[in-house]
Amino acid sequence: MVKAFSQGRALVIGIANYSHVSKLPEAVLKDARDIADVLRSQDYCGYPPSNVELLLDGQATAEGIRQGLHRLAKVVDPEDTAIVFFSGHGGRVESGPDKGAYLIPFDCDPRQLRDTAVGSEELTTLLSAIKVQRLVVLLDACHSAGAGELKAVAPISDVKAGLDEKTYNLLAQGAGRVIMASSRSNEVSLILSGMDNSLFTHYLLNALKGACSSHGDGLVRVFDVFHYIADNVPGRAAQHPIFKAHEVETNFPLALNFGGKQGQLPGQAVPQTMGVRSSTLSGKAKLAIQKHIVTRWADLATYFDIPTADQAKFERGNEPQQILVWLEQRNRLNELRDAFNYLRWDDLIKELDSHPL
């Protein structure tokens, strides 16, 4: 029996008590600690404890984050799975000399953002140095307590909280790289009453503990983790997690699936329906979706990279039905929810919820 996920390595970062930026709830630090603990746990994910580095508050300065990523790059082998988790502030400037998107480290001064934050271009370069076939970046960088403007000694109104779509696309560049983010750019990452963790991390932790769909092979896999998060988070609040990937062809393993000593999550049974997706749609669901994508089918075809040659075979005027047939033939209907989330088609998500897979 496999005792450890020895090929798993992770850098986990949590920042709440900023010096020059509005502080975040202590739950942000608990998010990072709990992610590190679950990855290291021999009851859950099985990472060797020494393979998981945790940086909190003062350890997560701009230089501390850079060095943590450098250390991760030095120790990985090409066949490893690497995870980078960041919970803290993200900020973006839409014009001027500091234009761009940034992760906000502990020692950031928003008045000198370019010099004291970690920009998206720099972060992309740092991630590119991590030479693994499977790299997963988990970003919880727009918290409700930090919504609106980041605060310096004097307010800096040009800095907006959170990251944007362009940044997620940039960070996803690189073979085998996956980006999961807690929310869209116009949303905030919530910490709900009664939860010890932020909403996104709560379901991420559950997924890593084995609550997501399983293939019976003792592994927690990347697509299943996101499916579980994306199915559950929007049901609790107006928050829609984001998934970006580049040259990812397989549902690769993130961790072992020991599932806890009792084979289930502490204090609850493993959900049997949420996060498990069928490869078929009911007739009512197909009709509803076809009706709603009459003028939008081309965007859906682009999302799924349907070849032009295949699109040319679609019966003119019946393209919405033809797309569903194309997806069903390739066993990809279970990806529709992710597509609708990405395209921000909330009306289609409601149709899926009204006509469950």
C-alpha positions in Angstrom: 0.0 0.0 0.0 1.3 3.5 -0.9 2.1 5.4 2.3 3.1 8.8 0.9 2.6 11.0 -2.1 6.3 11.5 -2.3 6.1 13.3 -5.7 3.9 16.1 -4.2 5.5 19.4 -3.2 3.8 22.6 -2.1 4.4 26.3 -1.2 1.5 27.6 1.0 1.3 31.4 1.6 -1.2 33.3 3.9 -1.1 37.0 4.8 -3.6 38.8 7.0 -1.8 41.3 9.2 -0.5 43.8 6.6 1.4 46.9 7.7 0.4 49.4 5.0 -2.7 47.6 3.5 -6.0 46.9 5.1 -5.8 43.8 7.3 -7.7 40.6 6.6 -9.5 38.3 8.9 -7.5 35.7 10.8 -9.4 33.1 8.9 -7.0 33.9 6.0 -4.1 32.5 8.1 -6.2 29.6 9.1 -6.8 28.8 5.5 -3.1 28.6 4.8 -2.4 26.5 7.9 -5.2 24.1 7.2 -4.1 23.6 3.6 -0.6 22.9 4.7 -1.8 20.5 7.4 -4.2 18.6 5.1 -1.4 18.2 2.4 1.0 16.9 5.1 -1.6 14.6 6.8 -1.0 10.9 6.5 -4.8 10.6 7.0 -5.6 12.6 3.9 -3.2 13.8 1.2 0.0 12.0 2.2 2.6 14.6 1.2 5.9 14.2 3.1 5.9 17.0 5.7 9.2 18.3 4.6 7.8 18.7 1.0 5.3 21.4 2.2 6.6 24.9 3.0 4.3 27.4 4.9 4.9 31.2 4.8 2.7 33.3 7.1 2.5 37.1 7.5 6.0 38.4 8.1 7.6 35.4 6.4 5.7 36.3 3.2 7.4 39.5 2.3 8.0 40.1 -1.4 11.5 38.6 -1.1 10.2 35.8 1.1 7.7 34.8 -1.6 10.3 35.0 -4.3 12.7 32.9 -2.3 10.0 30.4 -1.5 9.2 29.9 -5.2 13.0 29.7 -5.9 13.3 26.9 -3.3 10.4 25.0 -4.8 11.9 25.3 -8.3 15.2 23.9 -7.0 13.8 20.8 -5.4 11.2 19.6 -7.9 11.7 16.8 -10.4 9.9 16.9 -13.8 7.5 14.1 -12.7 6.4 15.9 -9.5 3.1 17.6 -8.8 3.6 21.1 -7.4 1.0 23.3 -5.6 1.3 27.0 -4.9 -1.4 28.3 -2.6 -1.8 32.1 -1.9 -4.4 33.6 0.4 -4.1 37.4 0.9 -4.6 40.6 -1.1 -4.4 40.9 -4.8 -4.5 44.3 -6.5 -4.6 45.8 -9.9 -4.0 49.2 -11.5 -5.7 49.9 -14.7 -3.7 52.9 -16.0 -0.5 54.8 -15.3 3.1 53.8 -14.7 2.1 51.0 -12.2 -0.5 49.5 -14.6 -0.8 45.8 -14.0 -1.9 43.1 -11.5 -0.1 42.2 -8.4 0.0 39.8 -5.5 0.3 41.9 -2.4 3.1 40.7 0.0 3.3 41.5 3.7 5.6 44.4 3.3 3.9 46.0 0.3 3.5 49.8 0.2 0.7 50.7 -2.3 2.3 54.0 -2.9 5.3 52.1 -4.4 3.4 49.2 -5.8 5.8 48.3 -8.7 8.8 48.2 -6.3 7.2 46.4 -3.3 4.6 44.0 -4.8 4.9 40.9 -6.9 3.6 41.7 -10.4 1.9 39.2 -12.6 4.7 39.2 -15.2 7.3 38.5 -12.5 5.1 35.8 -10.9 4.7 34.1 -14.3 8.5 34.0 -14.7 8.9 32.6 -11.2 6.3 29.9 -11.9 7.9 29.1 -15.3 11.1 28.2 -13.4 9.2 25.4 -11.6 10.0 22.6 -14.1 7.2 20.1 -13.5 4.6 18.6 -15.8 1.9 19.3 -13.2 1.7 22.7 -11.5 -1.4 23.9 -9.7 -1.7 27.5 -8.5 -4.5 28.2 -6.1 -5.4 31.9 -5.6 -7.7 33.4 -2.9 -6.7 37.0 -3.6 -9.9 39.1 -3.3 -11.3 38.9 0.2 -14.5 40.6 1.4 -12.7 42.4 4.2 -10.4 43.9 1.5 -13.0 44.7 -1.1 -12.8 48.2 -2.6 -9.5 50.1 -2.4 -6.4 49.0 -0.7 -5.4 51.5 2.0 -2.0 53.0 2.5 -1.2 55.8 5.0 -3.2 58.0 2.6 -5.8 56.2 0.3 -4.5 55.1 -3.0 -7.6 55.2 -5.1 -6.0 53.8 -8.3 -5.4 50.4 -6.7 -8.4 48.1 -7.0 -8.7 44.9 -5.0 -8.5 41.5 -6.7 -7.0 40.1 -9.9 -8.6 40.0 -13.3 -9.3 37.6 -16.2 -6.2 38.8 -18.1 -4.0 38.0 -15.2 -5.4 34.5 -14.7 -4.8 33.8 -18.4 -1.2 35.0 -18.1 -0.5 32.9 -15.1 -1.9 29.8 -16.8 0.7 30.0 -19.6 2.9 27.0 -19.5 2.5 23.3 -20.3 0.7 21.4 -17.5 -0.2 24.5 -15.5 -3.6 24.9 -13.8 -4.9 28.1 -12.2 -7.8 27.9 -9.7 -9.0 31.2 -8.3 -11.6 31.9 -5.7 -13.8 34.3 -7.6 -14.4 36.4 -10.7 -12.8 39.8 -10.9 -16.0 41.6 -10.1 -16.7 39.4 -7.0 -15.1 39.0 -3.6 -13.9 35.9 -1.8 -16.3 35.5 1.2 -15.9 34.2 4.7 -19.4 33.2 5.8 -20.7 33.2 9.3 -20.3 29.8 10.9 -17.3 28.8 8.7 -13.8 28.5 10.1 -12.3 29.0 6.6 -13.1 31.2 3.6 -15.8 29.8 1.4 -13.4 28.8 -1.4 -10.9 27.2 0.9 -13.6 25.4 2.9 -14.6 23.4 -0.2 -11.0 23.1 -1.4 -10.2 21.5 1.9 -13.2 19.1 1.7 -12.1 18.1 -1.9 -8.6 17.4 -0.8 -10.0 15.3 2.1 -11.8 13.1 -0.4 -15.3 14.8 -0.8 -14.9 15.2 -4.5 -15.8 12.5 -7.0 -13.4 9.5 -6.8 -12.2 7.1 -9.5 -11.6 4.3 -7.0 -7.8 4.6 -7.5 -6.9 6.2 -4.1 -6.1 9.5 -5.7 -7.5 13.1 -5.6 -7.5 14.4 -9.1 -7.3 18.0 -10.3 -10.5 18.3 -12.5 -12.5 16.6 -9.8 -11.3 19.0 -7.2 -12.4 22.0 -9.2 -15.7 20.4 -10.2 -16.5 19.9 -6.5 -15.6 23.5 -5.6 -17.4 25.0 -8.6 -20.6 23.0 -7.9 -20.7 24.0 -4.2 -19.4 27.6 -3.8 -22.1 29.3 -6.0 -24.8 27.6 -4.0 -23.7 29.4 -0.9 -23.0 32.9 -2.2 -22.6 35.1 -5.3 -19.1 33.8 -5.9 -17.9 31.8 -8.9 -14.5 30.1 -8.8 -12.3 30.4 -11.9 -10.4 27.6 -13.7 -7.7 28.2 -16.3 -5.4 25.6 -17.8 -2.8 25.3 -20.6 -1.8 22.1 -22.3 -3.5 20.0 -19.6 -4.8 16.8 -21.2 -5.3 14.5 -18.3 -7.1 14.6 -15.0 -3.8 14.3 -13.1 -3.5 13.4 -9.4 -3.0 16.2 -6.8 -2.7 14.0 -3.8 -3.5 10.6 -2.2 -7.1 10.0 -1.1 -6.9 8.4 2.3 -10.2 10.1 3.2 -9.5 10.3 7.0 -9.2 7.5 9.5 -12.9 6.8 9.2 -13.0 7.2 5.5 -15.0 10.4 5.6 -14.7 14.0 6.6 -14.7 14.9 10.3 -18.3 15.1 11.5 -20.0 14.5 8.2 -20.7 12.0 5.5 -19.0 12.4 2.2 -21.6 14.0 -0.2 -22.8 11.5 -2.7 -24.2 13.9 -5.4 -22.4 17.2 -5.3 -19.3 17.2 -7.4 -20.2 14.0 -9.2 -21.1 14.9 -12.9 -22.9 12.7 -15.4 -21.8 12.5 -19.0 -25.4 12.8 -20.2 -28.1 15.5 -20.0 -31.9 15.0 -19.7 -34.0 15.8 -22.7 -35.5 18.9 -20.8 -32.0 20.1 -20.1 -30.9 19.8 -23.7 -33.9 21.7 -24.9 -33.4 24.5 -22.4 -29.7 24.9 -23.2 -30.4 24.9 -27.0 -32.9 27.6 -26.6 -30.5 29.8 -24.6 -27.5 29.5 -26.9 -29.2 30.2 -30.3 -27.2 33.5 -30.6 -24.2 32.3 -28.4 -23.3 28.9 -29.8 -20.1 30.3 -31.5 -18.7 31.4 -28.1 -19.3 27.9 -26.8 -17.6 26.3 -29.8 -14.6 28.6 -29.2 -14.4 27.6 -25.6 -14.4 23.9 -26.4 -11.9 24.4 -29.3 -14.3 22.7 -31.7 -12.3 22.4 -35.0 -13.5 24.6 -37.9 -13.9 21.5 -40.0 -16.3 20.0 -37.5 -18.3 23.2 -37.2 -18.6 23.2 -41.0 -20.5 19.9 -40.7 -23.1 21.4 -38.3 -26.5 21.7 -39.9 -27.1 25.4 -40.6 -29.7 26.8 -38.1 -29.3 23.8 -35.8 -25.9 24.6 -34.4 -26.9 24.6 -30.7 -28.1 21.0 -30.9 -25.1 20.0 -33.0 -22.7 21.3 -30.3 -24.4 19.2 -27.7 -24.2 16.2 -29.9 -20.5 16.9 -30.6 -19.8 17.1 -26.8 -21.9 14.0 -26.0 -20.0 12.0 -28.6 -16.7 12.9 -26.8 -18.1 12.4 -23.3 -17.6 16.1 -22.5 -21.1 17.2 -21.5 -19.8 17.2 -17.9 -17.7 20.2 -18.8 -20.6 22.5 -19.6 -20.8 24.0 -16.1 -17.2 25.1 -16.2 -17.9 26.6 -19.7 -20.9 28.5 -18.4 -18.9 29.7 -15.4 -16.1 30.9 -17.6 -18.4 32.6 -20.0 -20.5 34.1 -17.1 -23.7 32.6 -18.5 -25.5 32.5 -15.1 -28.8 31.8 -16.9 -27.4 28.6 -18.3 -26.0 27.6 -14.8 -29.6 28.0 -13.5 -30.8 25.7 -16.3 -28.3 23.0 -15.3 -29.4 23.4 -11.7 -33.1 23.2 -12.7 -32.4 20.0 -14.8 -29.6 18.2 -12.9 -27.2 16.0 -14.9 
